[in-house]
Amino acid sequence: MFEVVINEEKKKQLSVSKSTCNLNQRQSIIIPNLIRKRLNIHSGDEVTVSLSEKTNGLVIRKSFGDTLENKMIIGQRGSIRIPSELMRVLRLEVGDIFDIHSPDNDSFIFLEKIN
């Protein structure tokens, strides 16, 4: 299992794309097309959705092989369902807005709740 550890120092090093996404009524977010292209993820691909405990955000990365993390399928328009257990832990609600952060190597994205 590959774990991404994001603390406040690491978060400062991540670039902030000028994109946001919001949590809809289906417990999903839509990742903008430009970011999906950078991460090389397409409709039908598996991604892992995990918790970054130190910053109370979500980490999304393309799934490679077996993992114990939450695997989700990218929807037709780039939607990703957020697992219920992560919704509870982060106290997420419909309408919550996230800034999308990404590292220089485009290996994952970090979603930081802004409201």
C-alpha positions in Angstrom: 0.0 0.0 0.0 1.3 3.4 -0.9 0.6 6.2 1.5 0.8 9.9 0.8 1.6 11.9 3.9 0.7 15.6 3.6 1.5 17.8 6.5 1.2 21.6 6.5 4.8 22.0 5.2 4.1 19.6 2.3 0.8 21.4 1.5 2.6 24.7 1.0 4.8 23.0 -1.6 1.9 21.8 -3.6 0.7 24.0 -6.4 -2.9 25.2 -6.3 -4.6 24.7 -9.6 -7.0 27.5 -10.2 -9.7 24.9 -10.0 -12.2 23.9 -7.3 -14.8 21.2 -7.1 -17.8 20.8 -4.9 -19.5 17.8 -3.3 -22.9 17.1 -5.0 -25.9 15.2 -3.8 -24.6 11.9 -5.0 -21.6 12.2 -2.7 -19.4 12.9 -5.7 -17.0 15.5 -7.0 -16.1 16.2 -10.6 -12.4 16.5 -11.3 -11.8 19.0 -14.1 -10.8 17.6 -17.5 -7.4 19.4 -17.5 -6.4 17.8 -14.2 -7.6 14.4 -15.3 -5.5 14.7 -18.4 -2.4 15.7 -16.4 -3.0 12.6 -14.1 -3.7 10.4 -17.1 -7.0 9.2 -15.7 -10.0 8.5 -17.9 -13.6 7.4 -17.6 -13.7 3.9 -16.3 -10.2 4.1 -14.6 -9.8 3.1 -10.9 -8.5 5.6 -8.5 -7.9 5.5 -4.8 -9.5 8.0 -2.5 -7.8 8.3 0.9 -7.7 10.6 3.9 -4.8 12.9 4.6 -5.1 12.8 8.4 -2.7 15.7 9.2 -4.6 18.2 7.0 -8.1 16.8 6.9 -8.2 16.6 3.2 -8.6 13.9 0.5 -5.9 12.4 -1.7 -6.8 11.0 -5.1 -4.4 9.0 -7.2 -4.6 6.5 -10.1 -4.9 3.0 -8.7 -2.1 0.5 -9.5 -2.6 -3.0 -8.4 -4.1 -4.3 -5.1 -4.6 -1.9 -2.2 -6.5 -1.7 1.0 -7.5 1.9 0.2 -10.9 2.9 -1.2 -11.0 2.2 -4.9 -13.5 4.2 -7.0 -14.2 4.3 -10.7 -14.0 7.6 -12.7 -17.4 8.4 -14.1 -18.2 9.6 -17.6 -17.7 13.3 -16.9 -14.9 12.8 -14.4 -17.0 12.2 -11.3 -15.6 10.3 -8.3 -17.8 9.2 -5.4 -16.4 9.9 -2.0 -16.7 6.9 0.3 -19.2 7.3 3.2 -16.6 6.6 5.9 -14.5 9.5 4.6 -17.6 11.7 4.5 -18.2 11.0 8.2 -14.6 11.5 9.3 -14.2 14.8 7.5 -17.8 15.9 8.3 -18.5 16.6 4.6 -21.8 17.9 3.5 -23.4 18.5 0.1 -22.2 21.8 -1.3 -18.8 21.7 0.4 -16.1 23.3 -1.9 -12.6 22.0 -2.3 -9.4 23.6 -3.7 -7.5 21.2 -5.9 -3.8 21.0 -5.2 -1.3 18.9 -7.2 2.5 18.2 -6.9 4.9 19.0 -9.7 5.1 15.3 -10.7 1.3 15.0 -11.2 1.1 11.7 -9.3 -1.9 12.6 -7.2 -4.2 15.5 -6.3 -5.0 16.8 -2.8 -8.5 18.2 -2.1 -8.6 20.8 0.7 -12.0 21.8 2.0 -12.3 25.6 1.9 -15.7 26.2 3.5 
